[in-house]
């Protein structure tokens, strides 16, 4: 099978994304964004607009194990940035009221013009691992279709930056997941990240609000 998604937004933003499913385990995704925005970590407004092309190859084993490898290219006014990345995640513990997942990530980015203030150095690589814990607060026992979960996660890793010392990075966060209906979930989370920028330790807050539906 295959999926196709089209998005539009203000400031002439547009996105086309297509996914091809080869079988139950393998799939590939290609995407293109016109006037995609670069949001500097911790900022509320986009700093720069550019065109973005990306592709990923995805693998999964009954949702118990997942892996991906991908590539992304940004074409900006005064900088072109390319990123290559890969990740692996696995469910470590799955109980009635307790879930524990672990994941690993490695990503490299390169810039043609690192003098633009909000970009990383010429070459930067992140190696990190994440543990995510969910525990059940409440579940509708009569239908078992509604549940309220708490989520805690932590990430630790190192970042190598060309011309600067290798420094640690970490993230801690808290969120909540609401399951309702058969295959619908509303999630939100807030985290604080410590990440080196041009060899200097910096920190910023990140958050998300997401609605998921499976068919």
N, C-alpha and C positions, 0 to 999 in steps of 0.2 A: 504494500500500500504506500500511500504518500500523503503528505500534508502540504498545504500552501497557505501562508499568512501574509496579509497586506496591511500596513499601518500608514496613517497619515497624521500630521500634526502641524502646529504653528511654525512660523519661520520656514515654510516650504520643506518641512521634514517629511520623508517618506521612507518606508522600509518594505522590502520583499524578502521573504524567507521560505525556502522549500526544503522538505525532509523526505527522503526516500528510504523506506523500510525494506531491506533485503530479505530478512527473516525475523524470527523472534529475538535474535541476539544482536544483529548488526543493522546500523542505519547510518546515513550520511546527511549532513545539513549544509546548505549554502545560503548565504544572506548578503544583501547589499543595502546600505543605508545612504540616503542622500541628505546632506546637511545634518549628519549626525553630530551631536554635541559632545564636547569633552568637558566633563565636570570634575574639577579639581577636588580631591578628597577633602571633605569638611565644608565645601562651599555650597551655597544654595542656588546659584545661577550658573549656567554654562559659560565657560571661558572662551571656547573656540568652536567653530563649526567646520565640518569636513565630511568627505565621503569615505565610507568604510566598507570593505569587502572582507568576508570571513568564510571559513569552512571548517567543519569538524567531522570526524569519524567517531561513532559511538558504539559501544558494546555493552551488553548487560546479560546477566544470568539470573532470570526469574526475580529481578529487583533485589536480589541478595548481594550481587556484585555488579558494579558499573565501572566503566573506564571510558576515557575520551582522549583524543589528540586533535589539536586544531591549530589554525593559523589565521591571523587577522592583519589587515593592512589599512592604515589611516593615511589619507591624502589631505594634508592641511595646507594653509596658505604659505607658511614659512617653516614647515617641518613635515617630513614623512616618517611615520612610525610603523614598524612591523613587530608583531608579537607571535611567538610560537609557544604552545603550552600543552600540558598533558596532565591527567589526573586519574586517580583510582579511588573508589570508595567501596566499603563493605559493611554489611550489617553484622555487628559483633554479638549483640544480645537482643532478642525479640521476645518479650513476655507480654502477658495480658496488660500490665500497667507500667511497663518499663521498656525503653528502647535505647540502645547504644550503638552509634555508628562511628566508624573511623574512616579517614580519607587522607590521601597524599596528593601533593600538587607541586609541579615545577613549571615555571614560566619565564621566558626570556623576552626582553624587549630591546629594540635598537632604534635610535633616532638619528636622522640625518643632520639635525640642528639642535643640539642640546642646550644652546644658549637661550632658547625660549624659556622664560622663567619657571613655568609650571611643569615642565617635562623633566624626566629623569636624565641621568647622564647618558653618554653615547650607548653604553651597553649595561644592562641590569638583569640579574637573574634572581628569582625567588625560589627557595626550597622550603616547603612547609607541610605540616601535618595538622589535622583537625580532629577533635573528638566532640561529638554532639550527643547530648543526653535528652531524652524526652520522658516525662513521667505523667501519668494520668491523674487528673484532678476529679473528673466526673464523667460518667458514661450513662446513657439511657439504657437500662438493662432490659426494658420491655421490647424495644425494637433493635437495639444495638446499632442504631444509625446515627447517633449523635454523641459527640465526645468533646472534651475540653482538656488539652494537653499544655503543660509547661515545657519550655525548651531552654537548655543551657548549652553553650558551646565555647570552646577555646581553641585557639590556633597558636602554634609556635613554629618559628622557622628562622632562617637566616637570609640575608640579602647581600649579594655581591654587586658592587657598583664600580665601573671602570674609573680609576683615578682616586677612589676612596676606599677606606677600610671596610671589610665585611662586618656587618652589624646585625644584631638580632631583630626580629619583628614578632609581634604577638597581637592577638585579638581576644577579647572576652565579650560575651553577649548574652542577652536574655530575650525570649520571645514567647508567644503563645500561639497555639494551633487550634482551630475550631473545625471539627469534622461535622458536616450536616448533610443529610441525604445519603445516597449510596456512594457517590464518587465526587464529592465536593469538599473543598477545604479552604478556609480563610486563615491566613497567617500574617503575623507582624513580628518584628524584632528590632532591637536597638543594640548596637555594639560599639565598643571603643577600641581603636586600632592604634598601635605604636609601630611606626614604620620609618626607616631612615630616608631622608631626602637630601641628596647631594652630600652624603656623609654625616648629616646632622639628624639626631633623633627628633622625630615629630610625632604628634598624636592628633587624632580627629575622630569624630563620631560618625557612624554610618547607620542607616536604618532602612527597613523595607516594609511594604504592605502589599500582599499578594493574594489573588484569588485563583485557585486551581480547580479545574473540572476535567474529569476523565470520561471518555466515551467508550 
